[in-house]
Amino acid sequence: MAGQTAGPKPRSKPSLLLGLAALGIVFGDIGTSPLYAVNEVFYKSHALHRNRADVLGAISLVLWTLTVVVAIKYVVIVLRADFEGEGGVFALLALIRRHRTKFVVLVSGLLVLAAGLLLGDGMITPAISVLSAIEGLEVATPTFQSSVIPITIVVLVALFLLQSRGTHRVGALFGPIMLSWFVVIAVLGVRQVVEHPDILHAWNPVYAVRVVRSLSVHHLALLLGGVILVVTGGEALFADLGHFGRRPIRLAWSVIVFPALVANYLGQGAFVLSHQPRVGGSVFFSTVPRWGIYPMVVLATLAAVIASQALISAAFSLTSQGIALNLIPQMRVIHTHEEHAGQIYVPMINWSLLVGCVLLVLAFRSSANLAVAYGVAVAGVMVCTTLAVLAVALHEWRWRRGMAFAVLVPLIFVDVIFLLANSVKFASGGWLPVMLGLVLFATMMTWRWGRRQVSRAFLGHATLTMREILDIKHWSPRQFPRSMILLTVQHPRDLDDACPPILELFYHRFEELPKHLILLTIRQVRRPYVPEERRYDVEIFENDRDRDTSLLSIAASFGFMEAPDVEQVIADIAANDALTPGDDLSEWIIHAGKERVVIGEDKGLVARVRYALFKTMSRNAEPSYYYFGLGEDTRLTVEYVPVKL
């Protein structure tokens, strides 16, 4: 049977071209961190005196954090932990869930929490990136001081309004723009380093150790809370692995991104070391020549928008994967490109992010204030990711326990230190991403719990076997006048298998069965894509053309990176002469079941709270005909099935 495209086609583009494309998608967030990170380290944390020792120590911490957390952990180690070429927290979840040790169960829950934190991060990143770029206007002239907030909101609104058009229309511009950005910030940094070469001593880690030892615990936490901003966006290297592959991402990082970031952070450190006054309160824009301020604001704004686009697209992808893994309620997912299944648009997520971004800008009013709320989610995701990679190393890569602990435990220790340091931000704004993450975590876990309970209760309605259904179909004096496709949860494969509950309920209601009947099961498997030859599993219980009667059971499998499409499945069935019954499948009724959930009187308070939340989410979830690709004109009927939890 002909199926949908199984997954990404083999890439023919050279690694250099893919590396250039990766600049615009993967490295936008981490590439715009210089806009606000150094400001936070030296002027907002209030942990340093900005003397030579403190400046060299802080920049040393920045450089070695970038090296250890991103260059070593993510680029060298985490990128190896792909699931059939895909990366991200849900790919890690799919990779380790086959193992049921206590550690894996704990890490699986943490990965769901990390997904919640990443979705919350998708709200903060556009706000802080665009706001920090527009603040460059204040450097040019104080006249724009009152216009920064309105301009930022206008840019954000325009950004989210364009989401429904799809990123493919502007994607070709992203790589060259970000390449220009990295070249420019590298030149700005080198210019400062040439004037103050003493900053090159910051590569000596001894200075980092000295500044750490010289600070109190409180001031060290404040300093590390600023330093972590240089690695925000590091998770994107892993999350976007499936789009570009491991080699192009490593190539772009090693050749362009890492050298440019190092040069710029050294340059900003050199500026601080020179004790020159900041212009407009920004270290980054103070390193820009006066004649280049306006062009730099434009380039920084474009880079910030691209960084924001990457996080927004990641939020869409994460939502789609969560739906496929039964962690997020069904909602409308629109594919914005006919050839690239990964380019999607989720209206509910889009407008929620827009409202959240605007509220954040209005509430915090500057990138420096917003940076206080930034970093907690990043640190939490880093801890969860590294713990998951430890589980992968032990169970999938089969590393020896001593080797796995020797390599990964120090990295976990670094992540935990950053998480503890960022905890001091909690009262002054850090609670925001934590709250968002916990709410989304509770939502996803409740939805998974509810769907499991419904699935068990739903299957309890089945009392007949497929053999009995076939006998009824043969000997019944009446037949339902319309041929039908029933969307079922399970896929019967044998005459002694239980009949799907929806089919049995249909028979009890009408006391007759259709002469042509297809039981269609949509499966979501724990892999990104399903190969075409494995798309369908067909069981023919009956296909008698002489008697003009048929009963087929078909399972269509889709990966968690794919959107199930029932109409495409029907078209594939119709194209197969060996399966197609006599009449036109486009005229068949498609019949689906929907549960009507009630809770037992004997349930406790916790179960009742979870039930109330699940029922609310279930009531507001998108109808199945959206999720399964069924259009408004489809002949769809719904059977309501009572389910008691």
C-alpha positions as CSV (number, residue, x, y, z in Angstrom):
1,M,0.0,0.0,0.0
2,A,1.3,3.4,-0.9
3,G,1.9,5.5,2.2
4,Q,2.9,9.0,3.1
5,T,6.5,10.2,2.9
6,A,8.3,8.2,5.6
7,G,10.6,10.9,6.8
8,P,13.3,13.2,5.8
9,K,14.9,12.4,2.5
10,P,18.6,11.8,2.3
11,R,20.4,15.1,2.4
12,S,22.4,16.0,-0.6
13,K,23.5,19.5,0.5
14,P,27.1,19.8,1.4
15,S,27.9,20.2,5.1
16,L,29.0,23.8,4.5
17,L,25.6,24.8,3.1
18,L,23.8,23.0,5.9
19,G,26.1,24.6,8.4
20,L,25.2,28.0,7.0
21,A,21.5,27.2,7.3
22,A,22.1,26.0,10.9
23,L,23.5,29.5,11.7
24,G,20.0,30.9,11.2
25,I,18.0,28.3,13.1
26,V,20.2,26.6,15.7
27,F,22.5,29.4,16.9
28,G,20.2,32.5,16.9
29,D,19.5,32.4,20.7
30,I,23.0,31.7,21.9
31,G,24.4,34.1,19.2
32,T,22.4,37.1,20.6
33,S,23.4,36.5,24.3
34,P,26.3,39.0,24.0
35,L,23.6,41.7,23.8
36,Y,22.8,41.4,27.5
37,A,25.0,38.7,29.2
38,V,28.1,40.9,30.0
39,N,25.9,43.7,31.2
40,E,24.3,41.3,33.7
41,V,27.6,39.9,34.8
42,F,29.3,43.3,35.5
43,Y,26.6,45.9,36.2
44,K,23.5,44.1,37.4
45,S,24.7,41.3,39.5
46,H,26.6,43.7,41.9
47,A,29.0,40.9,42.6
48,L,32.2,42.4,41.2
49,H,34.3,45.6,41.6
50,R,35.4,45.7,37.9
51,N,39.1,45.8,38.8
52,R,41.6,43.8,36.8
53,A,41.3,40.6,38.8
54,D,37.5,40.6,38.8
55,V,37.3,41.4,35.1
56,L,39.7,38.7,34.1
57,G,38.1,36.2,36.5
58,A,34.5,36.9,35.2
59,I,35.5,36.7,31.5
60,S,37.4,33.5,32.3
61,L,34.2,32.1,33.8
62,V,32.3,33.1,30.7
63,L,34.8,31.5,28.3
64,W,35.1,28.3,30.3
65,T,31.4,28.0,30.8
66,L,30.9,28.3,27.0
67,T,33.6,25.7,26.5
68,V,32.5,23.2,29.1
69,V,28.7,23.5,28.8
70,V,28.3,24.0,25.1
71,A,31.6,22.9,23.3
72,I,32.2,19.8,25.4
73,K,28.9,18.7,26.8
74,Y,26.4,19.6,24.0
75,V,28.6,19.5,20.9
76,V,30.8,16.5,21.8
77,I,28.6,14.4,24.0
78,V,24.9,15.3,24.0
79,L,24.7,15.4,20.2
80,R,25.5,11.7,20.2
81,A,22.3,10.9,22.1
82,D,20.0,11.1,19.1
83,F,16.9,9.0,18.6
84,E,17.0,7.9,14.9
85,G,18.6,11.2,14.0
86,E,16.3,13.4,16.1
87,G,17.2,15.4,19.2
88,G,15.4,17.3,22.0
89,V,14.0,16.3,25.4
90,F,11.1,14.2,23.9
91,A,13.6,12.3,21.7
92,L,15.6,11.5,24.9
93,L,12.3,10.4,26.5
94,A,11.5,8.1,23.6
95,L,15.1,6.7,23.7
96,I,15.1,5.8,27.4
97,R,11.5,4.8,28.1
98,R,12.1,1.3,26.9
99,H,14.2,0.7,30.1
100,R,12.1,0.6,33.3
101,T,14.7,1.1,36.0
102,K,13.9,3.5,38.9
103,F,16.5,5.9,37.6
104,V,15.0,6.0,34.1
105,V,11.5,6.5,35.6
106,L,12.8,9.5,37.6
107,V,14.6,10.9,34.5
108,S,11.5,10.4,32.4
109,G,9.5,12.6,34.7
110,L,12.3,15.2,34.8
111,L,12.3,15.3,31.0
112,V,8.6,16.1,31.0
113,L,9.4,18.9,33.4
114,A,12.2,20.0,31.1
115,A,9.7,20.2,28.2
116,G,7.5,22.5,30.3
117,L,10.5,24.7,31.1
118,L,11.4,24.9,27.4
119,L,7.9,26.0,26.5
120,G,8.2,28.7,29.2
121,D,11.6,29.6,27.8
122,G,9.9,30.1,24.4
123,M,8.0,32.9,26.0
124,I,10.9,34.7,27.7
125,T,13.5,34.4,24.8
126,P,11.6,36.5,22.2
127,A,10.9,39.2,24.9
128,I,14.4,39.6,26.1
129,S,16.1,39.2,22.7
130,V,14.0,41.8,20.9
131,L,14.0,44.1,23.9
132,S,17.8,44.0,24.2
133,A,18.2,44.8,20.5
134,I,15.8,47.7,20.5
135,E,17.5,49.2,23.6
136,G,20.4,50.0,21.3
137,L,18.4,53.0,20.2
138,E,19.0,54.5,23.6
139,V,22.8,54.4,22.9
140,A,22.3,56.4,19.7
141,T,20.2,59.1,21.4
142,P,18.2,59.5,24.6
143,T,15.3,60.6,22.4
144,F,14.3,57.0,21.8
145,Q,14.2,56.1,25.5
146,S,10.4,56.4,25.8
147,S,10.0,54.5,22.5
148,V,11.8,51.3,23.3
149,I,8.8,49.5,24.8
150,P,6.3,50.4,22.1
151,I,8.7,49.5,19.3
152,T,9.5,46.2,21.0
153,I,5.8,45.3,21.2
154,V,5.3,46.3,17.6
155,V,8.2,44.0,16.5
156,L,6.9,41.1,18.6
157,V,3.3,41.5,17.3
158,A,4.6,41.5,13.7
159,L,6.8,38.5,14.4
160,F,3.9,36.4,15.7
161,L,1.5,37.6,13.0
162,L,3.9,36.2,10.4
163,Q,4.0,32.7,12.0
164,S,1.1,31.4,10.0
165,R,2.9,32.0,6.7
166,G,5.6,29.5,7.6
167,T,9.3,30.0,8.1
168,H,10.2,28.6,4.7
169,R,9.5,32.0,3.0
170,V,12.2,33.8,5.0
171,G,14.4,30.8,6.0
172,A,16.8,31.4,3.1
173,L,17.7,34.8,4.6
174,F,18.4,33.5,8.1
175,G,21.8,31.9,7.5
176,P,23.4,34.9,5.7
177,I,22.0,37.4,8.3
178,M,23.4,35.4,11.2
179,L,26.7,34.9,9.4
180,S,26.9,38.7,9.0
181,W,26.0,39.0,12.7
182,F,28.8,36.6,13.9
183,V,31.3,38.3,11.6
184,V,30.4,41.8,12.9
185,I,30.5,40.9,16.6
186,A,33.8,39.1,16.1
187,V,35.3,42.2,14.4
188,L,33.9,44.4,17.3
189,G,35.5,42.1,19.8
190,V,38.9,41.9,18.1
191,R,39.0,45.7,17.8
192,Q,38.7,46.0,21.6
193,V,41.2,43.2,22.2
194,V,43.8,44.8,20.0
195,E,43.5,48.0,22.1
196,H,43.6,46.1,25.4
197,P,45.4,42.8,24.9
198,D,45.7,42.2,28.6
199,I,42.2,40.6,28.4
200,L,43.7,37.6,26.7
201,H,44.9,36.4,30.1
202,A,41.2,35.5,30.8
203,W,41.9,32.2,29.0
204,N,43.9,31.1,32.0
205,P,41.3,29.3,34.2
206,V,43.3,30.3,37.3
207,Y,41.7,33.7,37.1
208,A,38.2,32.0,37.2
209,V,39.2,30.0,40.2
210,R,40.5,33.1,42.0
211,V,37.4,35.1,41.5
212,V,35.2,32.2,42.6
213,R,37.3,31.8,45.8
214,S,37.2,35.6,46.5
215,L,33.4,35.9,46.5
216,S,30.9,35.1,49.2
217,V,28.3,32.4,48.5
218,H,25.7,35.0,47.8
219,H,27.8,37.1,45.5
220,L,29.0,34.0,43.7
221,A,25.4,33.0,43.1
222,L,24.7,36.4,41.7
223,L,27.7,36.2,39.4
224,L,26.9,32.7,38.1
225,G,23.3,33.8,37.6
226,G,24.7,36.3,35.0
227,V,27.3,33.9,33.5
228,I,24.6,31.3,32.6
229,L,23.1,33.8,30.2
230,V,26.0,33.1,27.8
231,V,24.8,29.5,27.2
232,T,21.1,30.2,26.8
233,G,20.2,28.6,23.5
234,G,22.6,25.8,24.0
235,E,19.7,23.3,24.1
236,A,18.9,24.3,20.5
237,L,22.0,22.6,19.3
238,F,20.4,19.3,20.4
239,A,16.7,20.1,19.8
240,D,17.4,21.0,16.1
241,L,19.6,18.0,15.4
242,G,17.1,16.4,13.1
243,H,16.9,19.4,10.8
244,F,20.6,19.5,9.9
245,G,22.5,16.6,11.3
246,R,25.4,16.3,13.7
247,R,28.2,17.3,11.3
248,P,26.8,20.6,10.0
249,I,26.0,21.8,13.6
250,R,29.5,20.9,14.8
251,L,31.0,22.6,11.8
252,A,29.1,25.8,12.2
253,W,29.9,25.9,15.9
254,S,33.6,25.2,15.6
255,V,34.3,27.4,12.6
256,I,32.1,30.4,13.1
257,V,29.9,30.6,16.3
258,F,32.4,29.7,19.0
259,P,35.3,31.9,17.7
260,A,32.9,34.8,17.2
261,L,31.4,34.5,20.6
262,V,34.8,34.2,22.3
263,A,36.1,37.2,20.4
264,N,33.1,39.3,21.4
265,Y,33.1,38.3,25.0
266,L,36.8,39.1,25.2
267,G,36.2,42.4,23.5
268,Q,33.5,43.3,25.9
269,G,35.7,42.3,28.8
270,A,38.5,44.5,27.3
271,F,36.0,47.5,27.2
272,V,35.1,46.9,30.9
273,L,38.8,46.6,31.7
274,S,39.5,50.0,30.0
275,H,37.1,51.7,32.5
276,Q,35.4,53.7,29.7
277,P,31.9,54.9,30.5
278,R,29.1,52.9,29.1
279,V,26.9,54.7,26.5
280,G,23.2,54.1,27.1
281,G,23.9,51.5,29.8
282,S,25.0,48.8,27.3
283,V,28.5,47.3,27.2
284,F,27.7,45.7,23.8
285,F,26.6,48.8,22.0
286,S,29.4,50.8,23.7
287,T,31.9,48.8,21.7
288,V,30.2,49.9,18.4
289,P,31.6,53.0,16.7
290,R,29.1,55.9,16.8
291,W,28.6,55.9,13.1
292,G,27.6,52.2,13.2
293,I,25.0,52.4,16.0
294,Y,21.9,52.5,13.8
295,P,23.0,49.8,11.4
296,M,24.0,47.7,14.4
297,V,20.6,48.2,16.0
298,V,19.0,47.0,12.7
299,L,21.3,43.9,12.5
300,A,20.8,43.2,16.2
301,T,17.0,43.4,15.8
302,L,17.1,41.0,12.8
303,A,19.3,38.6,14.8
304,A,17.0,38.8,17.8
305,V,14.0,38.1,15.6
306,I,15.7,35.1,14.1
307,A,16.6,33.9,17.6
308,S,13.0,34.4,18.7
309,Q,11.8,32.5,15.5
310,A,13.9,29.5,16.4
311,L,12.4,29.3,19.9
312,I,8.9,29.8,18.6
313,S,9.3,27.1,16.0
314,A,10.8,24.9,18.7
315,A,7.7,25.5,20.8
316,F,5.5,24.4,17.9
317,S,7.5,21.3,17.3
318,L,7.6,20.4,21.0
319,T,3.8,20.8,21.2
320,S,3.3,18.6,18.2
321,Q,5.7,15.9,19.6
322,G,3.9,16.1,23.0
323,I,0.5,15.5,21.3
324,A,1.9,12.5,19.5
325,L,3.4,11.1,22.7
326,N,0.0,11.6,24.5
327,L,1.4,14.2,26.9
328,I,-0.5,17.3,25.5
329,P,-4.2,17.6,24.6
330,Q,-5.0,17.6,20.9
331,M,-5.0,21.0,19.4
332,R,-5.0,22.3,15.8
333,V,-1.7,21.8,14.1
334,I,-1.3,23.5,10.6
335,H,1.4,22.4,8.2
336,T,2.8,25.5,6.5
337,H,4.9,23.7,3.8
338,E,3.8,20.9,1.4
339,E,7.2,19.2,1.3
340,H,8.6,19.8,4.8
341,A,6.5,18.2,7.5
342,G,8.5,19.8,10.3
343,Q,7.3,23.3,9.3
344,I,4.1,23.7,11.4
345,Y,2.0,26.3,13.0
346,V,0.0,25.9,16.2
347,P,-2.4,28.8,16.6
348,M,-3.1,28.3,20.3
349,I,0.6,28.2,21.1
350,N,1.3,31.2,18.9
351,W,-1.2,33.5,20.4
352,S,-0.4,32.3,24.0
353,L,3.3,33.1,23.4
354,L,2.4,36.5,22.0
355,V,0.3,37.5,25.0
356,G,3.0,36.2,27.4
357,C,5.8,38.1,25.6
358,V,3.9,41.4,25.6
359,L,3.0,41.0,29.3
360,L,6.7,40.2,30.1
361,V,7.9,43.3,28.2
362,L,5.3,45.5,30.0
363,A,6.0,44.0,33.4
364,F,9.9,44.0,33.3
365,R,10.4,47.0,30.9
366,S,14.1,46.3,30.3
367,S,16.3,43.4,29.2
368,A,18.3,43.8,32.4
369,N,15.2,43.3,34.6
370,L,14.0,40.4,32.4
371,A,17.4,38.7,32.7
372,V,16.6,38.1,36.3
373,A,13.8,35.8,35.3
374,Y,16.0,34.3,32.6
375,G,18.4,31.4,33.4
376,V,16.4,29.4,35.9
377,A,14.6,27.5,33.1
378,V,17.8,27.1,31.2
379,A,19.7,25.7,34.2
380,G,16.8,23.3,35.0
381,V,16.7,22.0,31.4
382,M,20.5,21.5,31.4
383,V,20.3,19.3,34.6
384,C,17.5,17.2,33.2
385,T,19.3,16.8,29.8
386,T,22.6,15.7,31.3
387,L,20.9,13.2,33.7
388,A,19.0,11.8,30.7
389,V,22.3,11.5,28.8
390,L,23.7,9.6,31.8
391,A,20.8,7.2,31.5
392,V,21.5,6.8,27.8
393,A,25.2,6.2,28.4
394,L,24.4,3.4,30.9
395,H,21.5,1.7,29.1
396,E,21.9,2.5,25.3
397,W,25.6,3.2,24.8
398,R,26.5,0.4,27.3
399,W,29.3,2.5,28.9
400,R,30.9,1.1,31.9
401,R,29.5,2.6,35.0
402,G,32.9,4.1,36.1
403,M,33.4,5.7,32.7
404,A,29.9,7.1,32.5
405,F,30.2,8.6,36.0
406,A,33.7,9.9,35.4
407,V,32.6,11.8,32.2
408,L,29.1,12.9,33.1
409,V,28.9,13.4,36.9
410,P,31.3,16.4,36.7
411,L,29.0,17.9,34.0
412,I,26.0,17.3,36.2
413,F,27.8,18.9,39.1
414,V,28.4,22.1,36.9
415,D,24.7,22.1,35.9
416,V,23.5,21.7,39.5
417,I,25.8,24.6,40.6
418,F,24.3,26.8,38.0
419,L,20.8,25.7,39.0
420,L,21.5,26.5,42.7
421,A,23.1,29.8,41.8
422,N,20.1,30.8,39.8
423,S,17.8,29.9,42.7
424,V,18.7,33.3,44.2
425,K,16.7,34.9,41.3
426,F,13.5,33.1,42.4
427,A,12.0,35.9,44.5
428,S,12.9,38.7,42.1
429,G,11.5,37.1,38.9
430,G,12.9,33.6,38.6
431,W,9.7,32.2,39.9
432,L,8.1,33.0,36.5
433,P,9.7,30.3,34.4
434,V,9.5,27.8,37.3
435,M,5.8,28.4,37.7
436,L,5.2,28.1,34.0
437,G,7.3,24.9,33.9
438,L,5.5,23.4,36.8
439,V,2.0,24.2,35.5
440,L,2.9,22.7,32.1
441,F,4.4,19.7,33.8
442,A,1.3,19.1,35.9
443,T,-0.8,19.6,32.8
444,M,1.2,17.0,30.7
445,M,1.3,14.4,33.5
446,T,-2.4,14.8,34.2
447,W,-3.3,14.4,30.6
448,R,-1.2,11.3,30.3
449,W,-2.8,9.9,33.5
450,G,-6.3,10.7,32.2
451,R,-5.7,9.1,28.8
452,R,-4.4,5.9,30.4
453,Q,-7.4,5.7,32.6
454,V,-9.8,6.4,29.8
455,S,-8.0,3.8,27.6
456,R,-8.4,1.1,30.3
457,A,-12.0,2.0,30.9
458,F,-12.8,2.2,27.2
459,L,-11.5,-1.3,26.6
460,G,-13.7,-2.6,29.4
461,H,-16.8,-2.2,27.2
462,A,-15.7,-4.9,24.8
463,T,-17.4,-8.3,25.4
464,L,-17.7,-9.7,21.8
465,T,-14.9,-11.2,19.7
466,M,-14.2,-10.5,16.1
467,R,-15.5,-14.0,15.3
468,E,-18.8,-13.2,16.9
469,I,-19.0,-9.9,15.0
470,L,-18.3,-11.7,11.7
471,D,-21.1,-14.2,12.5
472,I,-23.5,-11.4,13.2
473,K,-22.5,-9.7,10.0
474,H,-23.1,-12.9,8.0
475,W,-26.4,-13.9,9.5
476,S,-28.1,-10.7,10.4
477,P,-31.3,-10.1,8.3
478,R,-30.6,-6.4,8.1
479,Q,-27.5,-4.3,7.2
480,F,-26.7,-0.7,7.9
481,P,-27.4,1.2,4.7
482,R,-24.0,3.1,4.6
483,S,-20.5,1.7,4.4
484,M,-18.3,2.9,7.3
485,I,-14.8,3.5,8.5
486,L,-14.6,3.2,12.3
487,L,-11.7,4.9,14.0
488,T,-10.7,2.5,16.8
489,V,-8.1,2.5,19.6
490,Q,-7.0,-1.1,19.1
491,H,-6.2,-3.1,16.0
492,P,-7.8,-6.6,15.9
493,R,-5.7,-9.1,14.1
494,D,-7.3,-12.4,15.0
495,L,-10.9,-13.8,15.1
496,D,-10.5,-14.4,18.8
497,D,-9.4,-10.8,19.5
498,A,-11.8,-8.5,21.4
499,C,-14.1,-6.4,19.2
500,P,-13.4,-2.6,19.4
501,P,-15.8,-1.1,22.0
502,I,-17.1,1.5,19.5
503,L,-18.1,-1.3,17.1
504,E,-20.0,-3.2,19.8
505,L,-21.7,0.0,21.0
506,F,-22.7,0.8,17.4
507,Y,-24.2,-2.7,17.0
508,H,-26.2,-2.5,20.2
509,R,-27.5,0.9,19.3
510,F,-28.6,0.1,15.7
511,E,-28.8,-3.7,15.8
512,E,-27.2,-4.0,12.5
513,L,-23.7,-3.6,10.9
514,P,-22.5,-2.1,7.6
515,K,-21.9,-4.4,4.7
516,H,-18.6,-2.8,4.1
517,L,-16.6,-2.0,7.3
518,I,-13.0,-0.8,7.9
519,L,-11.7,-0.7,11.4
520,L,-9.0,2.0,11.2
521,T,-6.4,2.4,14.0
522,I,-4.0,5.4,14.1
523,R,-0.8,4.5,15.9
524,Q,1.8,6.8,17.3
525,V,5.1,5.0,17.6
526,R,8.2,6.0,19.6
527,R,10.2,7.0,16.6
528,P,10.3,10.3,14.7
529,Y,9.3,8.8,11.3
530,V,7.8,5.5,10.0
531,P,9.3,4.1,6.8
532,E,6.8,3.8,4.0
533,E,7.0,0.0,3.9
534,R,6.0,-0.2,7.6
535,R,3.3,2.4,7.5
536,Y,0.3,0.0,7.3
537,D,-0.6,-3.3,9.0
538,V,-3.6,-4.9,7.3
539,E,-5.8,-7.8,8.5
540,I,-8.5,-9.0,6.1
541,F,-11.3,-10.7,8.0
542,E,-13.6,-10.7,5.0
543,N,-13.5,-9.4,1.5
544,D,-16.1,-11.2,-0.6
545,R,-16.7,-9.3,-3.8
546,D,-19.4,-11.8,-4.9
547,R,-21.5,-11.2,-1.8
548,D,-20.5,-7.5,-1.8
549,T,-19.3,-7.5,1.8
550,S,-16.0,-6.8,3.5
551,L,-14.5,-6.3,7.0
552,L,-10.9,-5.0,7.2
553,S,-8.8,-4.1,10.1
554,I,-6.0,-1.6,9.2
555,A,-3.5,0.1,11.5
556,A,-1.7,3.1,10.2
557,S,1.5,4.1,12.1
558,F,2.9,7.6,12.3
559,G,6.1,8.8,14.1
560,F,6.0,11.5,16.8
561,M,7.4,13.9,14.2
562,E,4.5,13.3,11.8
563,A,0.9,14.5,11.7
564,P,-1.6,11.6,11.3
565,D,-3.7,12.1,8.2
566,V,-6.8,9.9,7.9
567,E,-7.8,11.3,4.5
568,Q,-4.4,10.3,3.1
569,V,-4.8,6.8,4.6
570,I,-8.2,6.5,3.0
571,A,-6.7,7.6,-0.4
572,D,-4.0,4.9,0.0
573,I,-6.6,2.3,0.7
574,A,-8.6,3.4,-2.3
575,A,-5.5,3.1,-4.5
576,N,-5.0,-0.5,-3.5
577,D,-7.2,-2.7,-5.7
578,A,-6.7,-5.8,-3.5
579,L,-8.4,-4.0,-0.6
580,T,-10.9,-1.6,-2.2
581,P,-14.5,-2.7,-1.8
582,G,-17.1,-2.1,-4.5
583,D,-18.2,1.5,-3.7
584,D,-16.4,4.8,-3.5
585,L,-14.6,5.3,-0.2
586,S,-15.1,9.0,-0.4
587,E,-18.8,8.4,0.2
588,W,-18.3,6.3,3.3
589,I,-19.2,7.5,6.8
590,I,-16.3,8.0,9.2
591,H,-17.4,7.1,12.7
592,A,-15.3,8.0,15.8
593,G,-15.8,7.5,19.5
594,K,-15.6,10.2,22.2
595,E,-15.6,9.4,25.9
596,R,-18.0,11.0,28.4
597,V,-15.9,10.8,31.6
598,V,-17.4,10.6,35.1
599,I,-15.6,9.9,38.3
600,G,-16.5,7.4,40.9
601,E,-17.9,8.5,44.3
602,D,-15.2,6.5,46.1
603,K,-12.3,8.6,44.7
604,G,-10.2,10.8,47.0
605,L,-9.4,14.5,46.8
606,V,-6.3,14.1,44.7
607,A,-8.0,12.0,42.1
608,R,-11.0,14.4,42.0
609,V,-8.6,17.4,41.4
610,R,-6.8,15.5,38.6
611,Y,-10.2,14.5,37.2
612,A,-11.4,18.1,37.1
613,L,-8.2,19.2,35.4
614,F,-8.4,16.4,32.9
615,K,-12.0,16.9,32.2
616,T,-11.4,20.6,31.5
617,M,-8.5,19.9,29.1
618,S,-10.5,17.1,27.4
619,R,-13.5,19.5,26.9
620,N,-11.3,22.1,25.4
621,A,-9.1,19.8,23.2
622,E,-9.5,20.2,19.4
623,P,-11.9,17.7,17.8
624,S,-10.3,14.5,16.4
625,Y,-11.1,15.5,12.8
626,Y,-8.6,18.4,13.1
627,Y,-5.9,16.2,14.6
628,F,-6.3,13.3,12.2
629,G,-6.4,15.5,9.1
630,L,-10.2,15.3,8.5
631,G,-11.7,18.4,6.9
632,E,-14.9,20.1,7.7
633,D,-16.6,18.4,4.7
634,T,-15.8,14.9,5.9
635,R,-18.8,12.7,6.7
636,L,-17.9,12.3,10.3
637,T,-20.2,11.0,13.1
638,V,-19.3,10.7,16.8
639,E,-20.4,8.0,19.3
640,Y,-20.3,9.2,22.9
641,V,-19.1,6.4,25.2
642,P,-19.6,6.6,29.0
643,V,-16.3,6.1,30.9
644,K,-16.1,5.9,34.7
645,L,-12.8,6.6,36.3
